[in-house]
Amino acid sequence: MKKYFAHSGNDFGSWHLLKEHLESVSKLAHSYTGGWRGEEEAALAGLLHDLGKYGDRFQNRLQGHDQGLDHWSQGAFLALKKYGSIAASIAIQGHHIGLQSLQKEDLKKLIPDNLAKYHPQNLQLSDSDIERLQNRLHQDGLAANKPVSRLFPHGVGESQARIDSMLDVRRVFSALVDADFIDTEAHFNGDANGKAHRKPGLKLNDDGIAPAALKKLCDSIDAKSALADQASALQQVRRQLLNSCLTNARQSTSIFTLTAPTGSGKTLSMLSFALQHAIHNNLERIILVIPYLSIIEQTAQIYREIFAEFGPDFVLEHHSMSGLGEETAESDAEGCEERERQLRRQRLLSENWDAPIVVTTSVQFLESLFSNRPSACRKIHRIANSVILFDEVQTLPTDLAIPTLAALSHIGHSWQSSVVFATATQPAFDHLHAAVQKQCSFGWQPTMLVNEHGAMSNALRRVDYDWLDEKPTWNELAAMLNEQTQVLCIVNLKRHAQMLWEAFETTDELFHLSTNLCPLHRQQVLNEVRQRLKDDRPCRLIATQCIEAGVDVDFPLVYRAFAPLDAIIQAAGRCNREGKLNKGKTIVFTPCCDGRLYPGKTYEQASSVTASLKHDYGEAFDPYDPKIIEQYYRRLYTVAAPEQLGRRLNEAVQDLNFVDVAKHYKLINNDTINLVVPYDRELYEQLREQAATEGLTSKWVKQARCLSISLYRPKPDDVIWDSLVPVQVFRNGRHSRKEDWFIVNQIEDYDANLGYIKPDHLNLYIA
């Protein structure tokens, strides 16, 4: 009997039998979705995903005698026509080109005769005779069955045009894509003994791992607590928060909120909840989602130190700057050879989040839930059977609030997972319940993990607020700050920070912190600031919002430019943080200056809501009052009218169009570029040399992180381009420009105090 192959020979000359590949992918996809109602469709998708490879033209292609072939649409058509599985069909169709559309008219495009007349990718079918392909499948000893349980048993209608339905399709798609990658990788990594599968990552519900990790965490918390004053109000609140988290962890999976004041040990307490919750519900992993790159590294490092004995793969850090490579189908297939063993191992685990603890960003996590790309969706099936912790979740973009809550509610209620929103200023989304319910039947009704957060906040009234009526100029503000020995001033714009810095007559004992400083520079500034605070030496710090979330500094006095209420409260969290003073003071002011006061319309709108709330409450305006905070968020999301926003995204959902949904769900709409700056000259020169000789590699990105800053992409005619050198990609002997990594070419563009200062004129070279 003729043999059919899925892939050509590996380094040992072994060819990959198609029968073996289809069977393996089917079993893997089924195991990834086991116990869920989509498991049979995932298995079917695995069995049929490469049906077109039974075509003679594809077999010739493996010999190098043909090209430009579509080998997936035949399996997608058979899954739809014979087995009635819409989810398997669209997953198969998308495993190379991305998820497309569930509209009936679009599904009709899978008919072989239609594809022969017009193919969207200008390809040709490897074989248009579906019956012949199916016979060859059967002759190989493989047989498919119609799934008893299907996501769309009665077809797709208007009632299925929802966030939750589309998310379930992505889970089937994720299982197929990951299974396909894993089995193909095992073939090409194989040796004389056959396929060589990668070592799977640990899971929390593996024998004894979660209890051992919880004990290690509790020991670490106890050791840290032993160094503090046990009778202090802060320590009592920290113990109360930890005990509440451990007690309430013995609940079934759902959606939860965790509200706790800044400095109360929230980061480690919610991790203790997650571990205890995983033990109670037999869950596989914890995913920590953080909005800011500026704090993700320090959080991941804290976790690594606590769980060091479990090995380097226990905590996986995955985001755009982690040096693990960007998520594209091309990069998933290439580029591993150059890495060190451990970096390669972490990259493999990051592709599908195969680790007990994953630390990632809001952008990485949430945009994956709405993506249609194989590489981005590949990890979605790992989100099931997990605890997902959202740290510092103050606000969601107003136009994305409802779809985001719908997706998370569905995960928390239908995927044997739990979602926790943790912050000092808990957003009030309850009034959006009815709107969310239109996209997910469960709506948004989370359970509070800590009911005493108001009492905790009162117990930690470490700061008095003072609201300045007058609007100081930068010179007047500089004079106020100069009168203080230790003071932090937070402004809304990097431009304002520079203007305030320049208003000081002397910069002795003055420091600056903003994202114009590279991470290595920021860390060294913070180290110096913390040491000065500890030694009770003079220290004046001008900073932007980058200091507000997760940065552990403790000033006796904080000045904060008027801002959204959550930002003001976060700023106050840097004041008297450890409760060493009877009361610290946070002074809120509005600067007198020309030009815009806020970084964007959303920020300005939230600031206006704060101003209106303060006006209405008058002397009774108390940022410690949970009712005030709740009113703030209710007003914010009422003024923004999220139900009326995101029209294009809503239309894409109604059209069940995965391509357009991915296009319109963007947490960050502005394109950014990364600049390597000359802060550490030795490392800077080393990176320049490596970029010139080796180009852009994941290893290079990992080294460059500490010297990089991000900027919104300038306009094509901006003078900044004259002073930047693009880092090119070397592939197959050719150079290509990625246009997202650049090296700052002029040393003088990086100031020792203010960081990167964008040039305002062209470079002139005089012979």
Secondary structure, DSSP 4 states (H G I P E B T S, - for coil): ----EEE---TTS--EEHHHHHHHHHHHHHHHTTTSTTHHHHHHHHHHTTGGGGSHHHHHHHTTS--SEE-SHHHHHHHHHTT--HHHHHHHHHHHH---B--HHHHGGGSHHHHHH--TTS-EES---HHHHHHHHHHTT------SS-S-TT---GGG-SHHHHHHHHHHHHHHHHHHHHHHHHHHT-BTTB--PPPPPP-TTSTTHHHHHHHHHHHHHHHHHHTS-TTSHHHHHHHHHHHHHHHHTSS-S-EEEEE--TTS-HHHHHHHHHHHHHHHHT--EEEEEES-HHHHHHHHHHHHHHTGGG-TTSEEEESTTSSS----HHHHHS--TTS-HHHHHHHHHHHTT-SSEEEEEHHHHHHHHT---HHHHTTHHHHTTEEEEEES-----GGGHHHHHHHHHHHHHHSS-EEEEEESS----GGGHHHHHTTSTT-S-PEES-TTHHHHHHHT--EEEEE--S---HHHHHHHHHT-SEEEEE-S-HHHHHHHHHH-S--TTEEEESTTS-HHHHHHHHHHHHHHHHTT--EEEEE-GGGTSS----BSEEEEES--HHHHHHHHTTBSTT--SS-EEEEEE----SS-SSSSHHHHHHHHHHHHHHHHHGGG--TT-HHHHHHHHHHHHHHS-GGGS-HHHHHHHHTTBHHHHHHH--S--S-EEEEE-SSSHHHHHHHHHHHHHH-S-HHHHHHHGGGEEEEEPPPTT-GGGGGEEEEEEEETTEEEEEEEEEEE--GGGEETTTEE---SS------
